Amino acid sequence: MQMMGYSTADCCNYWRKGGYTLHAGDYRWAYVRQRIGEVPFQLLNFVFVAFIQNYLLMLLAAGPAYVAWLARRRESTAELNTCDYCAAALLLLCFVGETVADEQQWAFQSNKRNAAVKSRFEKSDADYRRGFLTSGLFRYSRHPNFFCEISLWWCVYGFALSVLFSSGAVTSKCPFFFVCRMFHWSCVGAAFLTLLFQGSTALTEHITLEKYPQYAVYQEVTSRLIPAVSDSWPAEEEEKRKKEEEEAKNRPDEKILDEFEDAVATYLNGKDKASVIIEKAKKLLGEKEYKSFAPCERVASAALKHCKEAGYTEDDQVKEVVNRLKELIEYVFAAKVPKQKFAFIKQSVKTAFHLGLPRLNKASALIEVFFDQIYMEEVIEDAYFLKWFEDHNDETEGREKALFQLMAWFQTLQEDDEEEEEEEADEESEGSDVEKLIPQRGAMGRVMPVATRR
């Protein structure tokens, strides 16, 4: 009765899809024919569709039914046991699951084909905007109907297994032989169908992915066949993917930045004026490069690499490099100034670390002199250096090792900053003392006569 109900429901589902019309067929066959050509397709049609599929149907149903009938005939009993009831219950569950999944997919595809209904649903349902179903049972499995159909035929085999258990055919003290005997020849149909669905599912997903690129997100977060609860839903992953794509779209072009860094290096090796490299920067850097931290980072890298490659040993040589780059650095700092300055400091430390934290001479290190001149030229104020120095959560590569060379310079910077604060406090104090000597004003804002104040 269960198999009759399943067969009837399956036939009705195929009928409403137009499967019994004259030129109807599975949409996947048209795709296969286009890919492999007419002759190989007709050969496939003759061997697989005309013969193998029919034998598969016979193995699926007739194999377990014959084993059950033969065992019952030998025992001359028709009593059902626990295994039969379990197999029947699971078969019913699989039948209901497949029916629900088919109905959900049918409703979705029908609404999608109806332009008026689709436009109404697109405003509130993300599935209609994406083009494929990810809700209902499809939230837990990309193909719940496939999973239920495969499982259903294994439940049918369960009836054959039930009589094998009751007749003592599946008994062994050795666990290995016990498991082996459970796979009776009557399970060949269910096993072959399971393998067949692997290829069928792969083909279905390949076609869907070609049509809907966002299907890749669904594949990442949802189980292929076996239902499972995902950590994150497709909608969340889609938003994450959109954000990543937007960031990638606004990400500066590395080729342009490489060309810009090469231009800075060429400028430092030559004797051109600052206006030349600035004009070059204007031509090379687009809006997304200009708004990023990358240009200032490339300038810092080019400057330190130049000092290293040129073999500078004197502080004045590094100072000359900074002086030549001052106008260019100020140009690339024009957008997002505070963050640009921190990016410049961090990239300078990172580059110096990659260069091996070179020293100019026994008295000074390259990064120390470079930072000192950047500060002295008022390219970056002391507040930015000190804030980076005091940020213990900063994870700039090479920070700890670079600080060994920079510690004395930062201490001097802190002392100078404290002295300035003390001077400002003294000036404010002196100013307040002077204010006490200024004559008080009356209600009308005039200086009060001395006689009145007395």
Salt bridges, closest charged atoms under 4 A:
ASP26 OD2 - ARG28 NH2 2.62
GLU38 OE1 - ARG33 NE 3.57
ASP84 OD2 - ARG72 NH2 2.89
GLU103 OE1 - ARG16 NH1 2.97
GLU122 OE2 - LYS118 NZ 3.87
ASP127 OD1 - ARG130 NH2 2.51
GLU205 OE2 - ARG142 NE 2.56
GLU205 OE2 - HIS143 NE2 2.87
GLU210 OE1 - ARG35 NH2 3.63
GLU210 OE2 - HIS206 NE2 3.06
GLU220 OE2 - ARG241 NH2 2.78
GLU238 OE1 - ARG130 NH1 2.53
GLU238 OE2 - LYS242 NZ 3.72
GLU246 OE1 - LYS249 NZ 3.99
GLU254 OE1 - ARG298 NH2 2.84
ASP258 OD1 - ARG298 NH1 2.77
GLU261 OE1 - ARG298 NH1 3.08
GLU261 OE2 - LYS305 NZ 3.22
GLU279 OE2 - LYS282 NZ 3.75
GLU287 OE2 - LYS291 NZ 2.84
GLU377 OE1 - LYS326 NZ 3.58
GLU381 OE1 - LYS341 NZ 2.88
ASP394 OD1 - LYS346 NZ 3.46
ASP394 OD2 - ARG399 NH1 3.52
GLU397 OE2 - HIS354 NE2 3.16
